Amino acid sequence: MVNPQQITPPMAPARAQEIAATFDLRALPADFLANPYPVYAALREAEPVRRMPDGSLFLTRHADLMAVYRDAATFSSDKHVEFAPKYGVDSPLYEHHTTSLVFNDPPLHTRVRKLIMGALTRRAIADMEPGLVRLVDHLLDRIEARRGGDLIEDFAAAIPVEIIGNLLGVPHQDRGPLRDWSLAILGALEPVPTPEQHAAGNRSVSEMLAYLRTLVAERRKSPGDPERDVLTRLIQGEASGEKLSEVELLQNCIFLLNAGHETTTNLIGNGLILLQEFPAQRERLLADLHSTGNDEAAREQVLTLAVDECLRFESSNQLGNRRALSATALGGLDLPAGTLVTLCIGAANRDPAAFGQAEVFDLRRENNRHLAFGFGIHQCAGLSLARLEGRIAIGRFLQRFPAYRLTHPPARGGRARFRGFLAAPFVTG
């Protein structure tokens, strides 16, 4: 069996300082990808606003990220300038990423976000809970019958694909390619994507667009309930007449899949593997859940704290990006207009200036001001849904299989932007 306390390999302080001294997102060593946090700590201490070889800035302090998030007028999320040389302006990846909600500023960002949030109201999310519980229990039944499986493939990844498929009204028989499409498109967001990642990303955008054109045409003929069906709501627009163009509609459907898929997969997978890595915290969580009895509100509170600590300690999305629209100052440095800025969410979430005992995994942590969902106008539109998925998935898995254990070392995704696992074989007890 796997020694659970060796899942994240340690890094010697001298090695962390060596990587930090020449840190470059375009040339990341394998041991950084396995455990970036010692390097983040070294950067926060020695060079919290690091000027990279390409002239961009890399931020590791919580306060500096908050300053950027709060100043959307100065720090733009628009990626046309950055993505043109990265993908080529005629590529499917370029059209997708420069049209999607996350990489745009108002007014496009405002219009799309308003339409999506109209279908993700508190009531709508509450209405999803019974179906989510049934889905999770069905997956757990299958795992129990086999006495194990893979935490990622058989559980963590299966949940968000179904939830997003339901939100968009994708027929169950058509959902097979969704996960692979999403992984390929997001893989091309790495700081330096390989030629293979480029090709797979472009191919996946094209294939998903072809599928969505058919799905949208069918939904135009037979609309769903706009308060439950996000695709119908995006098609019909607002009562005021505000609507998306066809390109905006299709590309933001792809965005919804990507935004709701890998980050939530990573949340669930990272959470369950952290409970293996920190067995005392797992036992404490089990005890806390047992003590709630039939008090659903208390149970929700226990699991909400746990989910938020998993998000803080192992952020599903480690990096964000902005561009300075005008000359400004940040962290004691002057930034000329056009400066590209990388926001290191993973580093900010372990900043001791913002979190007591920041390197300690504490599932009872309160006042958890983590930035896993971002902040400000670009804060994740689906954060309430992601928290619900995390609570239901982790809580019900742990109570069904309190003695689960890994049988082989879990396989990391090996990426800088999205931190998670590709595989984690386990047995139920």
C-alpha positions as CSV (number, residue, x, y, z in Angstrom):
1,M,0.0,0.0,0.0
2,V,1.0,3.6,-0.4
3,N,2.5,5.5,2.5
4,P,-0.1,8.3,2.6
5,Q,2.3,10.9,4.1
6,Q,4.6,10.7,1.0
7,I,2.1,11.7,-1.6
8,T,3.6,15.2,-2.0
9,P,7.3,14.9,-2.2
10,P,9.3,17.2,0.0
11,M,11.7,19.8,-1.4
12,A,14.9,20.9,0.4
13,P,15.0,24.7,1.2
14,A,18.2,25.0,-0.9
15,R,16.5,23.5,-3.9
16,A,13.4,25.8,-3.5
17,Q,15.7,28.8,-3.3
18,E,17.6,27.6,-6.4
19,I,14.4,27.4,-8.5
20,A,13.1,30.7,-7.1
21,A,16.4,32.5,-8.0
22,T,15.9,31.8,-11.7
23,F,12.2,31.3,-11.7
24,D,10.6,31.3,-15.2
25,L,7.1,30.0,-16.0
26,R,8.5,29.0,-19.4
27,A,11.0,26.6,-17.9
28,L,9.6,24.8,-14.9
29,P,11.4,21.7,-13.5
30,A,9.6,18.5,-12.7
31,D,10.1,18.8,-9.0
32,F,8.4,22.2,-9.0
33,L,5.4,20.8,-10.7
34,A,5.3,18.0,-8.1
35,N,5.4,20.4,-5.2
36,P,5.5,24.2,-6.0
37,Y,4.8,25.5,-2.5
38,P,8.4,25.7,-1.2
39,V,9.3,27.7,-4.3
40,Y,6.3,30.0,-3.8
41,A,7.4,30.5,-0.2
42,A,10.9,31.4,-1.3
43,L,9.6,33.9,-3.8
44,R,7.3,35.5,-1.3
45,E,10.2,36.0,1.0
46,A,12.8,37.2,-1.4
47,E,11.0,38.6,-4.5
48,P,7.2,38.7,-4.0
49,V,6.8,40.8,-7.2
50,R,9.2,39.0,-9.5
51,R,10.1,40.3,-12.9
52,M,10.2,37.4,-15.3
53,P,12.7,37.0,-18.2
54,D,9.9,38.0,-20.6
55,G,9.2,41.3,-18.7
56,S,6.0,40.1,-17.1
57,L,5.5,40.1,-13.3
58,F,4.8,37.1,-11.1
59,L,2.9,37.9,-7.8
60,T,2.9,35.6,-4.8
61,R,1.5,37.8,-1.9
62,H,-2.2,37.7,-1.0
63,A,-2.4,41.5,-0.6
64,D,-0.9,42.1,-4.1
65,L,-3.4,39.7,-5.7
66,M,-6.3,41.5,-3.9
67,A,-5.0,44.8,-5.1
68,V,-5.1,43.6,-8.7
69,Y,-8.5,41.9,-8.3
70,R,-10.0,45.1,-6.9
71,D,-8.7,47.3,-9.7
72,A,-10.4,45.9,-12.8
73,A,-10.2,49.3,-14.5
74,T,-6.4,49.1,-14.5
75,F,-5.8,45.4,-14.8
76,S,-7.6,43.9,-17.7
77,S,-8.6,40.2,-18.2
78,D,-8.8,40.6,-22.0
79,K,-6.3,38.3,-23.6
80,H,-6.3,39.3,-27.3
81,V,-2.8,40.8,-27.1
82,E,-1.4,37.8,-25.1
83,F,-3.1,35.0,-27.0
84,A,-2.4,36.2,-30.6
85,P,1.2,35.1,-30.6
86,K,0.5,32.1,-28.4
87,Y,-2.2,30.5,-30.6
88,G,-2.3,32.5,-33.8
89,V,-5.3,34.7,-34.6
90,D,-6.9,32.3,-37.0
91,S,-6.8,29.3,-34.6
92,P,-9.9,27.8,-32.9
93,L,-8.1,28.2,-29.5
94,Y,-7.7,32.0,-30.1
95,E,-11.3,32.5,-31.0
96,H,-12.5,30.5,-28.1
97,H,-10.4,32.0,-25.3
98,T,-10.8,35.6,-26.6
99,T,-14.6,35.2,-26.6
100,S,-15.2,33.4,-23.4
101,L,-16.3,35.0,-20.2
102,V,-13.2,34.6,-18.1
103,F,-10.8,36.3,-20.6
104,N,-12.9,39.4,-21.3
105,D,-13.7,42.7,-19.7
106,P,-17.1,44.5,-19.6
107,P,-19.3,44.8,-21.6
108,L,-19.0,41.3,-22.9
109,H,-18.1,39.9,-19.5
110,T,-21.1,41.7,-17.9
111,R,-23.6,40.5,-20.5
112,V,-22.5,36.8,-20.3
113,R,-22.1,36.7,-16.6
114,K,-25.6,38.2,-16.0
115,L,-27.2,35.5,-18.2
116,I,-25.3,32.7,-16.5
117,M,-26.0,33.9,-13.0
118,G,-29.7,34.1,-13.8
119,A,-29.7,30.3,-14.1
120,L,-27.4,29.8,-11.1
121,T,-29.6,31.4,-8.4
122,R,-29.6,30.1,-4.9
123,R,-32.9,28.4,-5.5
124,A,-31.7,26.8,-8.7
125,I,-28.6,25.4,-7.0
126,A,-30.7,24.2,-4.0
127,D,-32.9,22.3,-6.5
128,M,-29.9,20.5,-7.9
129,E,-29.0,19.0,-4.5
130,P,-31.3,15.9,-4.6
131,G,-30.1,15.0,-8.1
132,L,-26.5,15.5,-7.1
133,V,-27.0,13.2,-4.1
134,R,-28.5,10.5,-6.3
135,L,-25.6,10.8,-8.7
136,V,-22.9,10.6,-6.0
137,D,-24.7,7.6,-4.3
138,H,-24.9,5.8,-7.7
139,L,-21.2,6.3,-8.2
140,L,-20.5,5.1,-4.7
141,D,-22.7,2.0,-5.2
142,R,-20.6,1.1,-8.2
143,I,-17.4,1.6,-6.3
144,E,-18.6,-0.5,-3.4
145,A,-19.6,-3.3,-5.7
146,R,-16.0,-3.4,-7.0
147,R,-14.5,-2.6,-3.6
148,G,-12.5,0.2,-5.1
149,G,-11.5,1.9,-8.3
150,D,-9.9,5.2,-9.3
151,L,-10.7,8.3,-7.2
152,I,-10.5,10.5,-10.3
153,E,-11.9,8.5,-13.2
154,D,-14.6,6.6,-11.3
155,F,-15.6,9.5,-9.0
156,A,-14.2,13.0,-9.0
157,A,-14.3,13.5,-12.8
158,A,-17.7,11.8,-13.2
159,I,-19.6,14.3,-11.1
160,P,-18.9,17.7,-12.7
161,V,-19.3,16.4,-16.3
162,E,-22.8,15.2,-15.3
163,I,-23.7,18.5,-13.6
164,I,-22.6,20.7,-16.5
165,G,-24.2,18.2,-18.9
166,N,-27.5,18.7,-17.0
167,L,-27.1,22.5,-17.0
168,L,-26.6,22.6,-20.7
169,G,-29.1,19.9,-21.4
170,V,-26.6,17.6,-23.2
171,P,-28.2,14.2,-23.7
172,H,-26.6,11.5,-21.7
173,Q,-25.5,9.5,-24.7
174,D,-23.6,12.5,-26.0
175,R,-21.5,13.2,-22.9
176,G,-18.7,10.8,-23.6
177,P,-16.3,13.3,-25.2
178,L,-16.9,16.2,-22.8
179,R,-14.1,15.4,-20.4
180,D,-11.4,14.8,-23.0
181,W,-12.5,18.0,-24.9
182,S,-12.2,20.0,-21.7
183,L,-8.8,18.6,-20.7
184,A,-7.4,19.3,-24.1
185,I,-8.6,22.9,-24.3
186,L,-7.4,23.8,-20.8
187,G,-4.1,22.0,-21.3
188,A,-3.3,24.5,-24.0
189,L,-3.5,27.3,-21.4
190,E,-0.2,26.1,-19.9
191,P,2.5,28.8,-20.0
192,V,4.3,27.0,-22.8
193,P,2.0,24.5,-24.4
194,T,3.6,21.7,-26.4
195,P,2.8,21.3,-30.1
196,E,0.7,18.3,-29.1
197,Q,-1.2,20.4,-26.6
198,H,-1.8,23.0,-29.3
199,A,-3.1,20.5,-31.8
200,A,-5.3,18.7,-29.3
201,G,-6.7,22.0,-28.0
202,N,-7.6,23.3,-31.5
203,R,-9.1,20.0,-32.5
204,S,-11.2,19.8,-29.3
205,V,-12.6,23.4,-29.8
206,S,-13.5,22.5,-33.4
207,E,-15.2,19.3,-32.5
208,M,-17.1,20.8,-29.6
209,L,-18.3,23.7,-31.7
210,A,-19.6,21.3,-34.3
211,Y,-21.5,19.4,-31.7
212,L,-22.9,22.6,-30.0
213,R,-24.2,24.0,-33.3
214,T,-26.5,20.9,-33.5
215,L,-27.5,21.1,-29.8
216,V,-28.3,24.8,-30.1
217,A,-30.4,24.3,-33.2
218,E,-32.4,21.7,-31.4
219,R,-32.8,23.9,-28.3
220,R,-34.0,26.8,-30.4
221,K,-36.8,24.5,-31.7
222,S,-37.6,23.0,-28.3
223,P,-36.5,25.4,-25.5
224,G,-36.1,24.3,-21.9
225,D,-36.9,26.2,-18.7
226,P,-34.7,29.3,-18.7
227,E,-34.5,29.2,-14.9
228,R,-33.0,25.8,-15.0
229,D,-31.5,25.3,-18.5
230,V,-28.4,27.6,-18.9
231,L,-28.3,27.0,-22.7
232,T,-31.9,28.0,-23.2
233,R,-31.2,31.1,-21.1
234,L,-28.2,32.0,-23.1
235,I,-30.1,31.5,-26.4
236,Q,-33.1,33.6,-25.3
237,G,-31.2,36.4,-23.6
238,E,-32.6,38.9,-21.2
239,A,-36.2,40.3,-21.3
240,S,-34.6,43.6,-22.1
241,G,-33.6,42.2,-25.5
242,E,-29.9,41.7,-24.6
243,K,-28.6,38.6,-26.5
244,L,-25.4,37.0,-27.3
245,S,-24.1,36.6,-30.9
246,E,-23.8,33.1,-32.2
247,V,-20.1,33.0,-31.7
248,E,-20.4,34.3,-28.1
249,L,-23.1,31.8,-27.4
250,L,-21.2,28.8,-28.6
251,Q,-17.8,29.8,-27.1
252,N,-19.3,30.5,-23.7
253,C,-21.0,27.1,-23.7
254,I,-17.5,25.6,-24.1
255,F,-16.3,27.9,-21.3
256,L,-19.1,26.6,-19.0
257,L,-17.9,23.1,-19.5
258,N,-14.3,24.0,-18.9
259,A,-15.0,26.2,-15.9
260,G,-17.2,23.7,-14.2
261,H,-15.3,20.5,-15.1
262,E,-11.5,20.4,-14.3
263,T,-11.5,22.8,-11.3
264,T,-14.3,20.8,-9.6
265,T,-12.7,17.5,-10.5
266,N,-9.5,18.8,-8.9
267,L,-11.4,20.0,-5.8
268,I,-12.9,16.6,-5.1
269,G,-9.8,14.6,-6.1
270,N,-7.4,16.9,-4.2
271,G,-9.7,16.8,-1.2
272,L,-9.9,13.0,-0.9
273,I,-6.2,12.6,-1.5
274,L,-5.4,15.3,1.1
275,L,-7.4,13.3,3.6
276,Q,-5.0,10.4,2.8
277,E,-2.0,12.6,3.2
278,F,-3.2,14.0,6.6
279,P,-4.9,11.1,8.4
280,A,-5.4,13.0,11.6
281,Q,-7.4,15.6,9.8
282,R,-9.5,12.8,8.2
283,E,-10.3,11.3,11.6
284,R,-11.2,14.7,13.0
285,L,-13.5,15.4,10.0
286,L,-15.2,12.0,10.5
287,A,-15.6,12.8,14.2
288,D,-17.1,16.2,13.4
289,L,-19.5,14.7,10.9
290,H,-20.6,12.1,13.4
291,S,-21.2,14.7,16.1
292,T,-23.6,16.6,13.9
293,G,-26.1,13.7,14.0
294,N,-29.2,14.6,12.0
295,D,-28.5,18.3,12.1
296,E,-28.1,19.1,8.3
297,A,-27.2,22.7,8.9
298,A,-24.3,21.7,11.2
299,R,-23.2,19.0,8.8
300,E,-23.2,21.6,6.0
301,Q,-21.1,24.0,8.1
302,V,-18.5,21.3,8.9
303,L,-18.2,20.3,5.2
304,T,-18.1,23.9,4.0
305,L,-15.1,24.6,6.2
306,A,-13.4,21.4,5.0
307,V,-14.0,22.2,1.3
308,D,-12.7,25.7,1.6
309,E,-9.6,24.5,3.3
310,C,-9.0,22.0,0.6
311,L,-9.4,24.8,-1.9
312,R,-6.9,27.0,0.0
313,F,-4.3,24.3,0.6
314,E,-4.4,22.8,-2.9
315,S,-6.0,25.4,-5.2
316,S,-7.5,23.7,-8.2
317,N,-6.5,26.7,-10.3
318,Q,-3.0,28.0,-9.4
319,L,-2.6,30.9,-11.8
320,G,-4.5,33.8,-13.1
321,N,-3.5,36.6,-15.6
322,R,-4.0,40.3,-16.1
323,R,-2.6,43.1,-18.3
324,A,-2.0,46.7,-17.1
325,L,-4.1,49.0,-19.3
326,S,-2.2,52.1,-18.0
327,A,0.9,52.9,-16.1
328,T,0.6,52.0,-12.5
329,A,2.5,50.8,-9.4
330,L,2.3,47.5,-7.7
331,G,4.3,46.0,-4.8
332,G,6.8,48.9,-4.9
333,L,7.4,48.5,-8.6
334,D,6.4,50.9,-11.5
335,L,4.5,49.1,-14.2
336,P,4.3,50.6,-17.7
337,A,1.1,50.2,-19.7
338,G,0.9,46.7,-21.3
339,T,2.7,44.9,-18.5
340,L,1.5,41.3,-18.2
341,V,0.9,40.1,-14.6
342,T,0.6,36.5,-13.4
343,L,-1.4,36.1,-10.2
344,C,-0.2,33.1,-8.3
345,I,-3.3,31.9,-6.4
346,G,-1.5,28.9,-5.0
347,A,1.1,31.1,-3.4
348,A,-1.4,33.7,-2.1
349,N,-3.4,31.0,-0.5
350,R,-0.5,30.0,1.7
351,D,0.7,33.5,2.5
352,P,1.4,33.7,6.3
353,A,0.4,37.4,6.2
354,A,-3.1,36.4,5.3
355,F,-3.5,33.0,7.1
356,G,-2.4,31.8,10.5
357,Q,-0.2,28.7,10.2
358,A,-0.6,28.9,6.5
359,E,1.3,25.7,5.8
360,V,-0.9,23.7,8.1
361,F,-3.9,21.8,6.6
362,D,-6.7,22.5,9.1
363,L,-10.2,21.5,8.2
364,R,-11.7,23.5,11.0
365,R,-10.1,26.8,9.7
366,E,-12.5,29.7,9.9
367,N,-12.5,33.1,8.2
368,N,-10.8,31.4,5.3
369,R,-10.2,34.2,2.8
370,H,-8.7,32.0,0.1
371,L,-8.7,33.1,-3.5
372,A,-9.4,29.8,-5.2
373,F,-12.5,31.4,-6.7
374,G,-10.8,34.7,-7.5
375,F,-12.3,38.0,-6.3
376,G,-14.1,41.0,-7.6
377,I,-16.0,41.2,-10.9
378,H,-14.3,38.0,-12.2
379,Q,-15.1,35.9,-9.1
380,C,-16.2,32.4,-10.2
381,A,-19.9,32.5,-11.2
382,G,-20.3,28.9,-10.2
383,L,-18.7,29.0,-6.8
384,S,-21.8,28.1,-4.9
385,L,-22.4,25.1,-7.2
386,A,-18.7,24.0,-6.8
387,R,-19.0,24.2,-3.0
388,L,-22.2,22.1,-3.1
389,E,-20.5,19.5,-5.3
390,G,-17.5,19.4,-3.0
391,R,-19.6,19.0,0.1
392,I,-21.8,16.3,-1.2
393,A,-19.0,14.3,-3.0
394,I,-16.4,14.4,-0.2
395,G,-18.9,14.1,2.7
396,R,-20.8,11.1,1.3
397,F,-17.6,9.4,0.1
398,L,-15.9,9.7,3.4
399,Q,-18.9,8.5,5.4
400,R,-19.4,5.5,3.0
401,F,-15.8,4.5,2.9
402,P,-14.1,5.9,6.1
403,A,-11.2,3.5,5.8
404,Y,-10.5,4.0,2.0
405,R,-6.8,3.9,1.1
406,L,-4.6,4.3,-2.0
407,T,-3.1,1.3,-3.5
408,H,-0.5,3.0,-5.8
409,P,1.0,6.5,-5.8
410,P,-1.5,8.9,-7.4
411,A,-0.5,10.4,-10.8
412,R,-0.2,14.2,-10.8
413,G,-1.5,16.1,-13.8
414,G,2.0,17.7,-14.3
415,R,0.7,21.2,-15.1
416,A,1.4,24.6,-13.6
417,R,-1.9,26.2,-14.0
418,F,-4.3,23.5,-13.0
419,R,-3.3,21.4,-10.0
420,G,-4.8,18.0,-9.7
421,F,-4.4,14.3,-10.3
422,L,-5.0,12.1,-13.4
423,A,-5.3,8.8,-11.5
424,A,-5.5,7.6,-7.9
425,P,-6.2,3.9,-7.6
426,F,-7.8,2.9,-4.2
427,V,-9.7,0.3,-2.3
428,T,-12.6,1.0,0.0
429,G,-11.1,-0.4,3.1
